Amino acid sequence: MSFKIEKRQELDLRMFYLTPVLAVVLTVITGFLLFMFMGYDPFLGIYYFFISPLLTGYSLAELGLKASPLILIAVGLAIGFRANVWNIGAEGQLTMGAVAGGGLALALIDVDAFWVLPLMCIAGTLGGMAYAAIPAFLKARWDVNEILTSLMLTYVATLFLSTLVFGPWKDPMGFNFPQSEMFGESATLPIVLQGTRLHLGVIVALLVAVTGWVLMTRAIIGFQIRVVGQAPAAAAFAGFSRKRMIWLSLLTSGGLAGLAGLFEVAGPIGQLIPSISPGYGFTAIIVAFLGRLHPIGIIGAGLIMALSYIGGENAQVEAGMPQAVTGVFQGLLLFFLLASDFLARYRIRREIAVASTTAREEALAR
Amino acid sequence: MSETTAATASRLELRNVSKRFPGVLANDSVDLNVTPGEIHALLGENGAGKSTLVKIIYGVLHADEGEILWEGSPVTVADPHAARNLGIGMVFQHFSLFEAMTVLENIALGVEKVSDMKALAERVIEVSHAYGLPLDPDREVHTLSVGERQRIEIVRCLLQNPRLLIMDEPTSVLTPQEVERLFETLRQLSVEGVSILYISHKLDEIKLLCDRATILRGGKVVDSCDPKQETAKSMAAMMIGAEVRALSRRQGSASQRVRLEVQGLNLDADHAFGVSLRDVTFSVREGEIFGIAGVAGNGQNELFQALTGERIVHIAQEIVVDDVPAGRMGVAQRRRLGMCSVPEERNGHAAVPEMSLTENFILSGYRRMKLLANGFIRKEAAEEIARRVIKEFNVKTASVGAMAGSLSGGNLQKYIVGREILQDPGVLIISQPTWGVDAGAAAAIHQALFALAENGAAIVVISQDLDELLTLSDHLAVINLGTLSPGMATADASISEIGLLMGGLHGMTVHRPNGGNTDVI
């Protein structure tokens, strides 16, 4: 007896949109069981994790605050994923965007002018782009795997940031803490909801998502990206350059990640510190897939993943759960999403073992 | 086929075999009877159900209904392993060989139990010589011609002493000389009592080789006949179900204006088993159809890529379109010059299977048909022109929103050819225009190409189907190992001459010093 995986004859389009919902439901159920086995009150755990963050205005604003970098980055990543370009290093590009934009803020710390913040945004975007240009160049020129290069460069970026804030950029008045000076007023993002930390970035994130949606569905460039991803040979036939798509998708996702990094340091943090992101660049990968690589889906997925951050903090504070609970929930969600996607496409059948030659011939005979 | 009298015990008998796929009845109560030593043709158009039927016999698929009788007793063929144990061997249309391994290693992989490689090598030599299929067990497969590769598959079957050999379209990749040699082998096997089930749609071959033919149409057995008593035309009528529509042959081109000039084209292979193009020279005039014949894998793909701009050549002057040097141009620029193309592979190359017909029009047509406004797609305009293709080229589909991959091969090919023709190309490069397409669609495509040429386009047809080239082209040349023979007027060409050119250096290993490639197919 053995198990055999075979492709389903017809792909149900409803399943494509249903699996993210299914994954969320399965994550909640598993979370419930997990809380139970860990000796917590499972109902209370679920309440703290998933419900109470949605009950106050302040925590809803926090949800938007955490969702916006996720959405910003995921929209960029989704473009690349559609073109089969796998930028895994958004976290590094985010860091470099923060370094570039934050560095500018430090250099202009005494300047009080309206143009400081826009200039920082441009610098942040360019910083992320420049950092993503490294894997783009290596892939376009020598076909080096961008998954490896972009991922490894992430660690270089975070160490580079540490080097700066432990060294030359350390605040001389900062009691030797590894952090820069606080940015000036004109280098800080305006708050859009008084009494909360919700800043302009959330509006930019929504605008980027809508723009991404329009470009991907209506513009020729979105069409070209989809063709390159779905059928590379057809793209060559139509004269869509694969190299151009590599550059385009890595620069777009890198730029947006850089902007998200700048928003973090010019927003809630207000200075450069060694760790500026709780892994937004990696979580955004889950957001992109949970949102079906669709910019509007990504907005919803971004909010769900933001909930996992806030719910995790809440569960730590209110129920004394370990910090790892956030990562566990994010991992569970990704696992269930991938598993239900797989089962929507394939089914597993039990059958009597056959000789390996048979399977080979069967495959060839198709 | 109901007269199964007990006079000759049949080797294989099918009774009422049916096989259903979602939406299609691929085999509908098929009866078939193959006697010992008989060469039995299974004749039918693409999609008639031939392949499904033999896959059922060979145990790859299982029938929904009906019985299989092997030498008189009912059997269930669970899988190919069981089929081989019964004494059924099959040579597939597409070979299953590992290029980088030797002949012997490949054979050993297909044989059930190998204890002694040396003994196996001796048997391979013995069997291959006994049947006129000489093979060197130590040669690596990538150095062999297609004909020699097929021999490996046949020898692999013969080692199991089969009593029924199924051959699926075996001659589609062979030169006329190789076909001849194969037929001798098959006749010898038949004399020894081996039954052969021969699948083909090439009527002349069936007439030459087979003792009996069963004709399938739409999954049903519609007729059976003695091919030697029939004409190719009468069998075609049985196969298609109507008289074959004759093509209206047009006058050859009288124009002297050259629209495509290829001069000393060189292009290195871009992968280990590719073919380098060497000094390819030809020209195509206004209103002319130029055919390029050759056995698959002799540089046709590379030539297609070089001509269309999917790969850019080194010197601009090597390819000249309407007096403009185009060798350094990419696909988009060449399209702007009026050069359109249809690649061999429909799904994934000429079309994106998961995209709609409208989107597949946009794929190659948005530039010439001006379907963009400020970088955005004009959806209505694109849908309208996709609808025009469907109407003018008689594509059977529910709507322009249908996925390209959901269309049958013939319908999709009509759509793709129509897409390029509606763009009014000055030069059209088309590869395997009717490969795997039913006769009706093939005739429609041929007619469309004639009409395009009459309007002054220059057309290059790359095809392995010699009959097609003889029908279509005014001039033709043969590609072999990346070099192109001088062009000849189709009217003056002889089949045997073309066959010899196609065979070229066939059967010999050629180690090319340039680039260190060993490219022989």
Interface residues (C-beta under 8 A of the other chain):
Chain A: Q9 E10 R218 A219 I220 I221 F223 R226 V227 Q230 A231 A233 A234 A236 F237 A238 G239 S241 V354 A355 T357 T358 R360 E361 E362 L364 A365
Chain B: P22 K55 Y58 V60 D79 P80 H81 F92 H94 S96 L109 G110 E112 T308 G309 E310 G330 V331 A332 R335 S341 P343 E345 G348 H349 A350 A351 V352 P353 E354 M355 E359 I362 L363 S364 Y366 L372 G375 F376 I377 K379
